[in-house]
C-alpha cells in the first residue's frame, strides 16, 4: 500500500464546496475597469467627461454589490482600479480645461494692460498696433511716427482708431486716470481661436469729485502652430 493511500482524507465541508461552485466575477467590476481604462479620454474634450463620471458611479456600485454578496462575487480589485482611474480623470479633465481657460484669461489681461498703458502714456500708434494681427503689424524696430506720417494710408487707420470712443477720453485723461480690471464679460472659442471680452473701470477726479466709466475690450487669440506662439489682438473697444 502506498504512502498516499495511508494519508488520512479530511472530509470536505459542504459549505466550502458550495461556495467554490458558485463564486463568480462581478460584471459591474469588469465594466468599472473598462470605464476606468477609457476615462483618460476625458482630458481631451468635455464631451468625454461622462465616461469618467459614469466610471465612478459604476465602480462604487460594483464595490457595494461585491461587499453585499461576498463571498459569492469576486472582482474587488478590478472594481477598485477602475474606480480610482475614473476618479483621477474625472478631476483631471475639468482641471485641465479650467487651467487652460485661466491661462488664456491671464494672457489676455496682460495684452489688455499693455494696450491701455500705451494709450495712457500718449502712444496711440503703439496701441493701434495691438489692434492688428501680428502678421500685419509694423516691425518692432520701425519708427512708428515715421510709419504713420500725415497723408499715408496707415495714418488714416490710426486717425480712425483715435477718433472712436473711448480712446479720446483715455488720451485726454492720460495717467491721471486709474484703470483697473473689473470683470470678464465673456470667454469662448470658435473656429478662428479664443475670444475674450474684458471690462475695465476708469476712475478719475474732476472738480474734487471722483468719476468713473467703463471700457470694454474685445480680444482674439489665435495659436500660430508653426511658430508655437499665440497671436493676440484687440478686435474692438467700447465705452467711455
Residue pairs with C-beta under 8 A, 6 or more apart in sequence:
19 71
19 72
22 72
23 71
23 72
23 73
23 74
24 72
24 73
24 74
25 73
25 74
25 75
25 78
26 62
26 65
26 66
26 73
26 74
26 75
26 79
28 58
28 61
28 62
28 65
28 75
28 79
29 62
29 66
29 73
29 74
29 75
29 76
29 78
29 79
29 82
30 75
30 78
31 58
31 62
31 82
32 55
32 58
32 59
32 61
32 62
32 78
32 79
32 82
32 83
32 86
33 78
33 79
33 81
33 82
34 82
35 51
35 52
35 54
35 55
35 58
35 59
35 82
35 86
36 55
36 59
36 81
36 82
36 83
36 84
36 85
36 86
37 82
37 85
38 51
38 55
39 51
39 52
39 55
39 85
39 86
39 88
39 89
39 90
40 85
40 89
41 48
41 51
42 48
42 49
42 51
42 52
42 89
42 90
42 92
42 93
43 89
43 92
43 93
43 96
46 93
46 94
46 97
48 93
49 90
49 93
49 94
52 86
52 87
52 89
52 90
52 93
53 86
53 90
54 86
55 82
55 83
55 85
55 86
55 90
56 83
56 86
56 87
56 90
58 82
58 86
59 79
59 80
59 82
59 83
59 84
59 86
60 83
62 75
62 79
62 82
62 83
63 76
63 79
63 80
63 83
65 73
66 73
66 74
66 75
66 76
66 79
101 187
104 187
104 194
104 196
104 221
105 184
105 187
105 196
107 221
107 230
107 232
108 194
108 196
108 198
108 219
108 221
108 232
109 181
109 198
111 130
111 219
111 232
111 234
112 181
112 198
112 200
112 217
112 219
112 234
114 130
115 127
115 130
115 217
115 234
116 127
116 170
116 179
116 200
116 215
118 124
118 126
118 127
118 130
119 127
119 167
119 170
119 171
120 170
120 173
120 174
120 175
120 177
120 179
121 174
121 175
122 171
122 174
123 144
124 158
124 161
124 162
124 167
124 171
125 144
125 145
125 147
125 148
125 158
126 144
127 161
127 167
128 157
128 158
128 161
128 162
129 137
129 138
129 144
130 232
130 233
130 234
131 161
131 233
131 234
131 235
132 233
133 222
133 231
133 233
134 224
134 231
134 233
135 231
138 144
138 147
138 154
147 154
148 154
148 155
148 158
149 155
161 167
162 168
162 171
164 237
165 237
165 238
165 239
165 240
166 202
166 213
166 215
166 237
166 238
166 239
166 240
167 237
167 240
168 240
169 202
169 213
169 240
170 177
170 202
170 215
170 240
173 202
173 204
176 204
176 205
177 202
177 203
177 204
178 202
178 203
178 204
179 200
179 201
179 202
179 203
179 215
180 200
180 201
180 203
181 198
181 199
181 200
182 199
182 200
182 201
182 214
183 198
183 199
184 196
184 197
184 198
184 199
185 197
185 198
185 199
185 216
186 195
186 196
186 197
187 194
187 195
187 196
187 197
188 194
188 195
189 195
192 220
192 222
193 220
193 221
193 222
193 223
194 220
194 221
194 222
195 218
195 219
195 220
195 221
196 218
196 219
196 220
196 221
197 216
197 217
197 218
197 219
198 216
198 217
198 219
199 214
199 215
199 216
199 217
200 214
200 215
200 216
200 217
201 212
201 213
201 214
201 215
202 212
202 213
202 214
202 215
203 210
203 211
203 212
204 210
204 211
204 212
205 211
213 239
213 240
214 239
215 237
215 238
215 239
215 240
216 236
216 237
216 238
216 239
217 234
217 236
217 237
218 234
218 235
218 236
218 237
218 238
219 232
219 233
219 234
219 235
220 232
220 233
220 235
221 230
221 231
221 232
222 230
222 231
223 229
223 230
223 231
224 230
224 231
